[in-house]
């Protein structure tokens, strides 16, 4: 029997660290653990009591926003330097919750 997810996130850009398949667009998770990272294939983990989130969308005035501001573009870095990307700010529900000291 396949485990069922509590959360599925789709339309994302996920770096997998797997050279054979470096990018994925979806993940399934349950109890704080990843069940699968992939693309449309995570749909098989849907369960009756789960939340599905679309990572795509827009950021406009009046919307609640969760995002981070980084010191560089992680998509322009290779796998050897990706871990050196630093978070400068974190915003949750439209409010800044973290600001890195200069």
Order of alpha helices (4+ residues) and beta strands (2+ residues): beta-beta-beta-beta-beta-beta-beta-beta-beta
